[in-house]
Amino acid sequence: MSTTSAAVPAPSSTGTHFPDLTPDTAPPAARRQLEQVTRHLGYLPSAAARLAHSPQLLDGFLKLTALFDTTELDPTVRETVILTIATRNGCHLCVAMHTAALTRLDAAPELITALRTQQPLPDARLEAVRRFVHSVLDHTGAVPEPDLAAFLAHGFTPRNALEIVLGIGAYTLSTFANRLTDAPVDPQLAPYA
C-alpha cells in the first residue's frame, strides 16, 4: 500500500456543470425563449443560455420579469429594486446588467454608485424603495409598520409594496440561478461591471 496520496484536484466552478446552450442545443421547451431573448437584446446573454438548462426556470423568470415591467412602478424605481437585490445577493452579472439599464435611463451617476456600493441613495424617494426592499428581505415579508409607513410616505401605495415583492421574487430567482450557474459578464456588459 502506497503512503503517497494522489493530488486532490482544486474545486471547479459550478459553471462547468452549466455550459452555455443555444437555440439549437437547448431543450426544445427553452428554444423559443432563447430566440426571443436574442431578438430582444441583439445577443444571447450567457445567463439566459445557462438558465435554459431548466426551461421552466427560464420561462418563469421571463414571465415574472415581464409582469414586473407592467407594474405601476416607473423604470427607475424598478431598476432600484433590481440593483438592490443584485448587490445584496452578490450577483456580479446582474449588477453589470442593471447598471447598464440605469445608464440607459440617464440615471444620475451618484445614484448608480450608491446602489452598487449599497449606500444610502441621494434621492429620498428611491432611498425609501431601497430601504423597503431590505426590510421585506430582512423580515421575510413581515415588514414592521414603521418601515411600511416610511415607504408609503413617499407617495407609494400598498399596491406598489406588493409590486416590489414581485420584483424581489423575480430577481431573487435570477440572482440565485446566475450565481449557481456561475454566469459570466458578457462582453457587451463589461463596461458596466
C-alpha positions as CSV (number, residue, x, y, z in Angstrom):
1,M,0.0,0.0,0.0
2,S,1.4,3.4,-1.0
3,T,1.8,6.1,1.6
4,T,1.6,8.8,-1.0
5,S,-1.8,10.2,-1.9
6,A,-3.0,11.3,-5.3
7,A,-3.2,15.0,-5.8
8,V,-6.6,16.4,-4.9
9,P,-7.9,18.5,-7.8
10,A,-8.8,22.0,-7.0
11,P,-12.6,22.6,-6.7
12,S,-14.0,23.7,-10.0
13,S,-16.6,26.4,-10.7
14,T,-20.2,25.3,-10.6
15,G,-20.4,26.9,-14.1
16,T,-18.7,23.8,-15.6
17,H,-22.0,22.0,-14.9
18,F,-24.0,24.6,-16.9
19,P,-22.4,25.2,-20.3
20,D,-24.0,27.9,-22.4
21,L,-26.8,26.5,-24.5
22,T,-28.1,27.8,-27.8
23,P,-31.5,27.6,-29.5
24,D,-30.1,24.6,-31.3
25,T,-28.7,22.8,-28.2
26,A,-31.2,23.8,-25.6
27,P,-34.1,21.5,-24.5
28,P,-36.9,22.0,-27.0
29,A,-39.0,23.8,-24.4
30,A,-36.4,26.5,-24.0
31,R,-35.6,27.2,-27.6
32,R,-38.3,29.7,-28.3
33,Q,-37.4,31.8,-25.2
34,L,-33.7,31.8,-26.2
35,E,-34.6,33.0,-29.7
36,Q,-36.9,35.8,-28.2
37,V,-34.1,36.9,-25.8
38,T,-31.6,37.1,-28.6
39,R,-34.0,39.1,-30.8
40,H,-34.8,41.5,-27.9
41,L,-31.2,42.1,-26.8
42,G,-29.4,41.6,-30.1
43,Y,-27.3,38.8,-28.5
44,L,-27.8,35.8,-26.3
45,P,-26.6,36.5,-22.7
46,S,-24.7,33.7,-21.1
47,A,-27.1,33.9,-18.1
48,A,-30.1,33.0,-20.3
49,A,-28.0,30.4,-22.2
50,R,-27.4,28.7,-18.8
51,L,-30.8,29.2,-17.3
52,A,-32.1,27.2,-20.4
53,H,-30.9,24.0,-18.8
54,S,-34.2,24.3,-16.9
55,P,-36.8,25.5,-19.4
56,Q,-39.3,26.0,-16.6
57,L,-36.9,28.3,-14.7
58,L,-36.1,30.3,-17.8
59,D,-39.8,30.6,-18.7
60,G,-40.8,31.5,-15.2
61,F,-38.1,34.2,-14.9
62,L,-39.1,35.7,-18.3
63,K,-42.7,35.8,-17.3
64,L,-42.1,37.2,-13.9
65,T,-39.9,40.0,-15.2
66,A,-42.4,40.8,-17.9
67,L,-45.1,41.1,-15.3
68,F,-42.8,43.3,-13.1
69,D,-42.3,45.6,-16.1
70,T,-46.1,46.1,-16.3
71,T,-46.4,47.3,-12.7
72,E,-47.2,50.9,-11.8
73,L,-43.6,51.3,-10.7
74,D,-41.6,53.6,-13.1
75,P,-38.5,52.1,-14.7
76,T,-36.0,53.9,-12.3
77,V,-37.9,52.5,-9.3
78,R,-37.9,49.0,-10.8
79,E,-34.2,49.2,-11.5
80,T,-33.6,50.4,-8.0
81,V,-35.4,47.3,-6.7
82,I,-33.4,45.1,-9.1
83,L,-29.9,46.6,-8.3
84,T,-30.7,46.5,-4.6
85,I,-31.3,42.7,-4.9
86,A,-28.3,42.2,-7.2
87,T,-25.9,43.9,-4.9
88,R,-27.3,42.3,-1.8
89,N,-27.1,38.8,-3.3
90,G,-23.7,39.4,-4.9
91,C,-24.7,38.8,-8.5
92,H,-21.9,40.5,-10.4
93,L,-23.6,39.8,-13.7
94,C,-26.9,41.3,-12.6
95,V,-25.0,44.4,-11.2
96,A,-23.4,45.0,-14.6
97,M,-26.7,44.4,-16.5
98,H,-28.7,46.7,-14.4
99,T,-26.0,49.3,-14.2
100,A,-26.3,49.4,-18.0
101,A,-30.1,49.7,-17.7
102,L,-29.9,52.6,-15.3
103,T,-27.3,54.2,-17.5
104,R,-29.7,53.9,-20.5
105,L,-32.4,55.6,-18.3
106,D,-30.0,58.5,-17.8
107,A,-29.9,57.9,-14.0
108,A,-27.5,60.1,-12.1
109,P,-24.1,58.6,-11.7
110,E,-24.3,59.2,-7.9
111,L,-27.4,57.1,-7.7
112,I,-25.8,54.2,-9.6
113,T,-22.7,54.4,-7.5
114,A,-24.7,54.4,-4.2
115,L,-26.8,51.4,-5.4
116,R,-23.6,49.5,-6.4
117,T,-21.9,50.2,-3.1
118,Q,-25.1,49.6,-1.0
119,Q,-25.0,53.1,0.4
120,P,-27.9,55.4,1.1
121,L,-29.3,56.9,-2.1
122,P,-29.1,60.7,-2.9
123,D,-32.8,60.6,-3.9
124,A,-35.1,60.3,-0.9
125,R,-37.9,58.6,-2.8
126,L,-35.6,55.9,-4.3
127,E,-33.9,55.5,-0.9
128,A,-37.3,54.7,0.5
129,V,-37.6,52.0,-2.1
130,R,-34.1,50.6,-1.3
131,R,-34.9,50.6,2.5
132,F,-38.2,48.9,1.8
133,V,-36.6,46.1,-0.2
134,H,-34.2,45.5,2.6
135,S,-37.0,45.5,5.1
136,V,-39.0,43.0,3.1
137,L,-36.0,40.7,2.9
138,D,-34.8,41.2,6.5
139,H,-38.3,40.4,7.8
140,T,-39.2,37.8,5.2
141,G,-42.2,39.8,4.2
142,A,-43.4,40.7,7.7
143,V,-42.4,44.4,7.3
144,P,-42.7,46.4,10.5
145,E,-45.4,49.0,10.3
146,P,-43.0,51.9,10.7
147,D,-41.0,50.6,7.7
148,L,-44.1,50.3,5.6
149,A,-45.3,53.8,6.7
150,A,-42.0,55.3,5.7
151,F,-42.3,53.7,2.2
152,L,-45.9,54.9,1.8
153,A,-45.0,58.4,3.0
154,H,-43.0,58.9,-0.3
155,G,-46.1,58.6,-2.4
156,F,-46.1,54.8,-2.9
157,T,-49.3,52.7,-2.4
158,P,-50.0,49.3,-0.9
159,R,-50.2,48.0,-4.4
160,N,-46.7,49.3,-5.1
161,A,-45.5,47.5,-2.0
162,L,-46.8,44.2,-3.4
163,E,-45.3,45.0,-6.8
164,I,-41.9,45.4,-5.2
165,V,-42.4,41.9,-3.7
166,L,-43.0,40.6,-7.2
167,G,-39.7,42.2,-8.3
168,I,-37.9,40.8,-5.3
169,G,-39.2,37.3,-6.2
170,A,-38.2,37.6,-9.9
171,Y,-34.8,38.9,-9.2
172,T,-34.0,36.7,-6.3
173,L,-34.7,33.8,-8.7
174,S,-32.3,35.2,-11.3
175,T,-29.5,36.2,-8.9
176,F,-29.6,32.8,-7.2
177,A,-29.7,31.0,-10.6
178,N,-26.9,33.2,-12.1
179,R,-24.7,32.5,-9.1
180,L,-25.4,28.8,-9.2
181,T,-24.6,28.6,-12.9
182,D,-21.6,31.0,-12.5
183,A,-22.9,33.0,-15.4
184,P,-20.1,35.4,-16.6
185,V,-20.5,39.0,-17.6
186,D,-21.0,39.2,-21.3
187,P,-18.6,41.4,-23.3
188,Q,-21.5,43.7,-24.1
189,L,-21.8,44.4,-20.3
190,A,-18.1,44.5,-19.5
191,P,-18.0,48.4,-19.4
192,Y,-20.6,48.2,-16.6
193,A,-19.1,45.5,-14.5
